[in-house]
C-alpha cells in the first residue's frame, strides 16, 4: 500500500491543470489495474479526467467514491517531498485524498466477489465537481450505499454529517465620477457593497450551524474615481436543505440601498447537505463490523458524498486515511491505521452486497 500511495502522491495533480490531472489519471489507472486486474473506463468531461471501474454485468449495488485531484500546485513535491518516517506518511495530497484511493483498490481487491461494485475516481472534486456531479449521481442511483474514501475527521472519526455548500457572487453597478471634483454625481459601488456585505453577514444562524461568509471583494479602478462597479463572493454552509433554501431565497431578494444603484446576484447551492439521517444506518453497520470503537463527526467541508446523499442514497464518508493537515503544510497519514481501516471498507462492501441495508427505506430527494 505504501508503494502504491507513493506512486500516486509523486504524480502532482492540481485540479486547475487539466494536463496534470490527465497524467495523474494515467498513474491511478495503472495502479488500479495492477491491483484489480482490470483497466478502468476513462471519462473526460469538460477537460477533466475521471476513472470508473464497474464489476459485474448487472446494476451497481455499492459505489465507492474518491478523487485524484489535489489543491497543491505543481512543484509542491520540492518543498513537501513524499516521506515515511516513524510511522507517519507525508506528501502533497496524501491525506486528501490519494491514500483513500489506494485504500479503495485494496479493499475491493480483497473481496471474494466484486459483482455489483463500482469505483469512481474523479478529477475535479477540489473545484466543486462541476464536470463530475451528474456522473456521480448517475452511478449512485439505486445503490444500497455509497462509501466515500475521503480522509477521516480528527482522531479517525467517520464523517456522518457534512454541511451543504452554496456559492454566490454579488455585483454592484454604480456610476463613476471624479472623487475630488464632483463625487456627488457618482453612485459609489464600494459604499453599496458595504451595505450589502453587512446585510449578507446577518443571514447566518449560529444556532442551526448556518454560516454565511462574505469573502473575496473588489471595487473601483483608481484612487480618485468614485467606483462604478464592484463585487464580492459569498460562501454559505448549511446542515439542512431547508436552511440552504432559506439563505438562497434571501440572497436573491437583496435590494440596493443607494438610489439608482443596481444589484446582480448569481450563484446558488453547489452541494446539498449530507444530513445525519443519510449516514445513520451505515454508521451503525460500520460500528458493528469494526473491531475498534468508532466515533463520528459533523464537518463543514463538503465532498462528493453530499451529492449521493442528496439523491437519497445512504452515504458514509471519511472512510479513508487517518491523519490530518488537509491542504496544509502538516498534511500527513498515520500508517498503522491503514490495514484496519481498509479491512473495514472491504467488510462494509461485503455486507452491503449481501443486502444489509434497504435503499427503499431512505426517501429519495432530488438536489436543491
C-alpha positions as CSV (number, residue, x, y, z in Angstrom):
1,X,0.0,0.0,0.0
2,X,2.8,2.4,0.8
3,X,4.4,1.8,-2.6
4,X,1.1,2.5,-4.3
5,X,0.5,5.7,-2.3
6,X,3.9,6.9,-3.2
7,X,3.2,6.3,-6.9
8,X,0.1,8.4,-6.7
9,X,1.5,11.2,-4.5
10,X,4.6,11.7,-6.6
11,X,2.5,12.5,-9.6
12,X,1.2,16.0,-8.8
13,X,-2.3,16.8,-9.9
14,X,-3.6,20.3,-9.1
15,X,-7.3,20.5,-10.1
16,X,-6.8,23.5,-12.3
17,X,-4.2,21.9,-14.5
18,X,-6.0,19.7,-16.9
19,X,-2.8,18.1,-18.3
20,X,-1.6,17.3,-14.8
21,X,-5.0,15.8,-13.9
22,X,-4.8,13.7,-17.1
23,X,-1.3,12.5,-16.2
24,X,-2.4,11.6,-12.7
25,X,-5.3,9.6,-14.1
26,X,-2.8,7.6,-16.1
27,X,-1.0,6.8,-12.8
28,X,-4.2,6.0,-10.9
29,X,-5.3,3.8,-13.8
30,X,-2.0,1.9,-13.8
31,X,-2.0,1.3,-10.1
32,X,-5.7,0.3,-10.0
33,X,-5.3,-2.1,-12.9
34,X,-2.4,-3.7,-11.2
35,X,-4.4,-4.3,-8.0
36,X,-7.8,-5.0,-9.6
37,X,-6.7,-6.9,-12.7
38,X,-8.9,-4.8,-15.0
39,X,-8.4,-1.4,-16.5
40,X,-10.9,1.4,-15.8
41,X,-13.1,3.4,-18.2
42,X,-11.5,6.8,-18.8
43,X,-14.2,9.5,-18.9
44,X,-13.2,13.1,-19.9
45,X,-15.8,15.7,-19.1
46,X,-15.2,19.4,-19.8
47,X,-11.5,18.6,-19.9
48,X,-11.2,16.8,-16.6
49,X,-10.3,13.1,-16.4
50,X,-12.3,10.7,-14.3
51,X,-11.9,6.9,-13.9
52,X,-14.6,4.3,-13.4
53,X,-14.3,0.6,-12.6
54,X,-17.5,-1.4,-12.8
55,X,-17.7,-5.1,-11.7
56,X,-20.3,-7.4,-13.0
57,X,-23.0,-7.1,-15.6
58,X,-25.9,-6.0,-13.5
59,X,-26.8,-2.8,-11.8
60,X,-24.4,-1.4,-9.3
61,X,-25.3,-2.0,-5.6
62,X,-22.3,-0.3,-3.9
63,X,-20.5,2.8,-5.0
64,X,-17.0,3.7,-3.7
65,X,-16.1,7.3,-4.3
66,X,-12.7,9.1,-4.4
67,X,-10.8,11.8,-6.3
68,X,-7.3,12.1,-7.5
69,X,-7.0,15.9,-7.9
70,X,-5.4,18.0,-5.2
71,X,-5.1,21.6,-4.1
72,X,-1.3,21.5,-4.3
73,X,0.3,23.4,-7.2
74,X,3.0,21.9,-9.4
75,X,6.3,21.9,-7.7
76,X,5.0,21.2,-4.3
77,X,7.0,17.9,-4.1
78,X,10.2,20.0,-4.0
79,X,9.1,21.6,-0.7
80,X,6.9,18.7,0.6
81,X,8.5,15.5,-0.6
82,X,6.9,12.1,-0.2
83,X,8.3,10.6,3.0
84,X,7.5,7.9,5.6
85,X,9.3,8.4,8.9
86,X,8.4,7.0,12.3
87,X,5.0,5.7,11.1
88,X,3.9,9.0,9.5
89,X,3.5,9.4,5.8
90,X,3.7,12.8,4.2
91,X,3.4,14.4,0.8
92,X,1.1,16.7,-1.0
93,X,-2.4,15.2,-1.3
94,X,-1.5,12.1,0.7
95,X,-4.3,12.8,3.3
96,X,-6.8,14.5,0.9
97,X,-7.1,12.0,-0.7
98,X,-4.7,9.8,-2.6
99,X,-4.3,7.4,0.3
100,X,-8.1,6.9,0.2
101,X,-7.9,5.9,-3.5
102,X,-5.3,3.3,-2.8
103,X,-7.3,2.0,0.1
104,X,-10.3,1.6,-2.2
105,X,-8.2,-0.5,-4.6
106,X,-7.0,-2.8,-1.8
107,X,-10.5,-3.1,-0.2
108,X,-12.0,-4.2,-3.5
109,X,-9.1,-6.5,-4.3
110,X,-9.8,-8.3,-1.0
111,X,-13.4,-9.1,-1.9
112,X,-14.3,-12.7,-2.8
113,X,-16.9,-11.4,-5.2
114,X,-16.9,-7.9,-6.7
115,X,-20.1,-8.2,-8.7
116,X,-22.2,-5.1,-8.1
117,X,-19.4,-2.8,-7.1
118,X,-18.5,0.4,-8.8
119,X,-15.4,2.6,-8.0
120,X,-15.5,6.1,-9.3
121,X,-12.3,8.3,-9.0
122,X,-13.0,11.8,-10.2
123,X,-10.6,14.6,-11.2
124,X,-12.3,17.9,-10.2
125,X,-13.6,17.4,-6.6
126,X,-11.5,20.2,-5.2
127,X,-13.1,22.7,-7.6
128,X,-16.7,21.7,-6.7
129,X,-17.1,18.6,-9.0
130,X,-18.8,20.8,-11.7
131,X,-18.0,18.3,-14.5
132,X,-18.5,15.1,-12.5
133,X,-21.6,15.8,-10.5
134,X,-24.0,14.3,-12.9
135,X,-21.7,11.3,-13.3
136,X,-21.6,10.8,-9.6
137,X,-25.3,11.0,-9.2
138,X,-25.9,8.6,-12.1
139,X,-23.5,6.0,-10.7
140,X,-25.1,6.3,-7.2
141,X,-28.7,6.0,-8.3
142,X,-30.3,2.8,-6.9
143,X,-27.3,1.8,-4.8
144,X,-27.7,0.3,-1.4
145,X,-24.9,2.6,-0.2
146,X,-22.2,5.0,-1.2
147,X,-18.9,4.7,0.7
148,X,-16.7,7.8,0.4
149,X,-12.9,7.3,0.9
150,X,-12.2,10.9,1.8
151,X,-9.9,11.3,4.8
152,X,-11.3,10.9,8.3
153,X,-12.1,13.7,10.7
154,X,-10.0,14.3,13.8
155,X,-9.0,11.1,15.6
156,X,-10.1,8.9,12.8
157,X,-13.8,9.8,13.2
158,X,-16.1,8.9,10.3
159,X,-18.0,11.9,8.7
160,X,-21.6,11.2,9.3
161,X,-22.8,14.8,8.5
162,X,-21.5,17.4,6.1
163,X,-22.8,20.8,5.5
164,X,-24.2,21.7,2.2
165,X,-22.4,24.4,0.2
166,X,-23.8,27.4,-1.7
167,X,-21.7,29.9,-3.6
168,X,-22.7,33.4,-4.7
169,X,-21.3,36.5,-6.4
170,X,-22.9,39.9,-5.6
171,X,-22.2,42.5,-8.3
172,X,-22.9,46.2,-7.8
173,X,-23.4,48.5,-10.8
174,X,-23.0,52.2,-9.9
175,X,-21.7,55.3,-11.7
176,X,-18.2,56.7,-11.9
177,X,-17.4,60.4,-11.1
178,X,-14.3,62.4,-10.1
179,X,-13.8,61.7,-6.4
180,X,-12.5,65.3,-5.8
181,X,-14.4,67.5,-8.2
182,X,-17.9,66.1,-8.1
183,X,-18.3,62.9,-6.1
184,X,-22.0,63.6,-5.6
185,X,-22.6,62.9,-9.2
186,X,-21.5,59.3,-8.9
187,X,-23.1,56.2,-7.4
188,X,-20.5,54.7,-5.2
189,X,-20.4,50.9,-5.8
190,X,-18.0,50.5,-2.8
191,X,-20.5,52.1,-0.4
192,X,-23.2,49.9,-1.8
193,X,-21.0,46.9,-1.4
194,X,-20.5,47.8,2.3
195,X,-24.3,47.9,2.8
196,X,-24.8,44.5,1.1
197,X,-21.9,42.8,2.9
198,X,-23.4,43.8,6.3
199,X,-26.8,42.5,5.1
200,X,-25.4,39.2,3.9
201,X,-23.4,38.8,7.1
202,X,-26.7,38.8,9.1
203,X,-28.1,35.8,7.1
204,X,-26.2,33.2,9.1
205,X,-27.8,31.3,12.0
206,X,-25.2,30.1,14.5
207,X,-27.8,28.1,16.5
208,X,-28.5,26.0,13.4
209,X,-24.9,25.9,12.2
210,X,-25.6,28.0,9.2
211,X,-22.6,30.2,8.1
212,X,-22.9,32.9,5.5
213,X,-19.5,34.4,4.9
214,X,-18.6,37.3,2.5
215,X,-15.2,36.5,1.1
216,X,-13.3,37.9,-1.9
217,X,-14.2,41.6,-2.7
218,X,-13.1,44.2,-5.2
219,X,-14.3,47.6,-6.3
220,X,-13.1,50.7,-8.2
221,X,-10.4,51.4,-10.7
222,X,-8.3,54.4,-9.4
223,X,-8.0,56.2,-6.1
224,X,-9.5,59.4,-7.4
225,X,-12.6,57.9,-9.0
226,X,-16.0,57.0,-7.5
227,X,-16.2,53.2,-8.1
228,X,-18.6,52.4,-10.9
229,X,-18.7,48.7,-10.1
230,X,-17.7,46.2,-7.5
231,X,-18.4,42.7,-6.4
232,X,-17.9,40.2,-3.6
233,X,-18.2,36.4,-3.2
234,X,-20.2,34.6,-0.5
235,X,-19.6,31.2,0.9
236,X,-22.7,29.5,2.6
237,X,-22.6,26.3,4.7
238,X,-25.8,24.8,6.0
239,X,-26.7,21.5,7.7
240,X,-30.2,21.1,6.1
241,X,-31.8,21.6,2.8
242,X,-34.3,23.9,4.5
243,X,-31.6,26.3,5.7
244,X,-29.9,26.2,2.3
245,X,-33.1,27.2,0.6
246,X,-33.8,29.9,3.1
247,X,-30.5,31.6,2.5
248,X,-30.8,31.1,-1.2
249,X,-34.1,33.0,-1.2
250,X,-32.7,35.8,0.9
251,X,-29.6,36.2,-1.3
252,X,-31.7,36.6,-4.4
253,X,-34.0,39.0,-2.6
254,X,-31.2,41.6,-1.8
255,X,-32.1,45.1,-2.9
256,X,-29.9,48.2,-3.3
257,X,-29.6,50.8,-0.6
258,X,-28.2,53.7,-2.7
259,X,-30.6,55.3,-5.2
260,X,-30.1,54.2,-8.8
261,X,-27.5,51.5,-7.8
262,X,-28.2,48.1,-9.3
263,X,-27.5,44.7,-7.9
264,X,-26.8,41.4,-9.7
265,X,-26.8,38.2,-7.6
266,X,-25.6,35.0,-9.2
267,X,-25.0,31.5,-7.9
268,X,-26.8,29.1,-5.6
269,X,-26.5,25.7,-4.0
270,X,-23.4,23.9,-5.1
271,X,-23.7,20.8,-3.0
272,X,-26.7,19.6,-0.9
273,X,-26.1,18.7,2.7
274,X,-25.1,15.2,3.8
275,X,-27.6,15.1,6.6
276,X,-27.2,12.8,9.6
277,X,-30.2,10.6,8.6
278,X,-28.4,9.7,5.4
279,X,-25.4,8.1,7.2
280,X,-27.1,6.7,10.3
281,X,-27.7,3.2,9.0
282,X,-24.3,2.8,7.5
283,X,-22.5,4.2,10.6
284,X,-24.4,1.7,12.7
285,X,-23.3,-1.1,10.4
286,X,-19.7,0.1,10.5
287,X,-19.8,0.2,14.3
288,X,-20.9,-3.4,14.3
289,X,-18.2,-4.5,11.9
290,X,-15.3,-2.6,13.4
291,X,-13.1,-4.4,16.0
292,X,-12.2,-1.0,17.4
293,X,-14.6,1.7,18.7
294,X,-15.7,4.2,16.1
295,X,-16.6,7.8,16.5
296,X,-18.5,10.2,14.2
297,X,-18.2,13.8,13.3
298,X,-20.2,16.6,11.7
299,X,-18.0,18.8,9.5
300,X,-18.3,22.0,7.5
301,X,-16.4,20.8,4.5
302,X,-18.2,19.2,1.6
303,X,-17.4,16.2,-0.6
304,X,-18.9,14.1,-3.4
305,X,-20.8,12.3,-0.7
306,X,-23.0,15.3,-0.5
307,X,-24.3,14.5,-4.0
308,X,-25.1,10.9,-3.2
309,X,-26.8,11.7,0.0
310,X,-28.7,14.5,-1.9
311,X,-30.4,12.0,-4.1
312,X,-31.4,9.8,-1.2
313,X,-28.6,7.2,-1.2
314,X,-27.3,6.1,2.2
315,X,-23.8,7.5,2.4
316,X,-20.9,7.1,4.8
317,X,-17.9,9.5,4.5
318,X,-14.5,9.8,6.0
319,X,-13.6,6.1,5.5
320,X,-10.2,7.0,4.1
321,X,-6.9,7.9,5.7
322,X,-6.5,8.6,9.4
323,X,-4.2,11.6,9.9
324,X,-4.6,15.3,9.5
325,X,-3.4,18.6,7.9
326,X,-5.6,18.5,4.7
327,X,-4.5,21.4,2.4
328,X,-1.8,22.4,4.9
329,X,2.0,22.1,5.4
330,X,1.5,19.4,8.0
331,X,-0.6,17.1,5.8
332,X,0.1,13.5,7.0
333,X,-1.3,10.0,7.2
334,X,-0.9,7.5,10.2
335,X,0.5,4.4,8.6
336,X,-0.6,2.0,11.4
337,X,-4.3,2.8,10.7
338,X,-4.2,1.8,7.1
339,X,-4.7,-2.0,7.3
340,X,-7.6,-1.9,9.8
341,X,-9.4,1.0,8.0
342,X,-9.1,-0.8,4.6
343,X,-10.4,-4.0,6.1
344,X,-13.4,-2.1,7.4
345,X,-14.2,-0.7,4.0
346,X,-14.0,-4.2,2.5
347,X,-16.3,-5.6,5.2
348,X,-18.8,-2.8,4.6
349,X,-18.9,-3.6,0.9
350,X,-19.4,-7.3,1.6
351,X,-22.3,-6.6,3.9
352,X,-23.9,-4.1,1.5
353,X,-23.6,-6.6,-1.3
354,X,-25.3,-9.2,1.0
355,X,-28.3,-6.8,1.4
356,X,-27.6,-5.5,4.9
357,X,-29.3,-2.1,4.0
358,X,-32.6,-1.3,2.3
359,X,-32.3,1.6,-0.1
360,X,-36.1,1.9,-0.2
361,X,-36.1,2.8,3.5
362,X,-34.5,6.1,2.6
363,X,-36.8,8.6,1.0
364,X,-35.3,9.8,-2.3
365,X,-34.8,13.5,-2.6
366,X,-33.7,15.5,-5.7
367,X,-31.0,18.0,-5.3
368,X,-32.0,21.6,-4.4
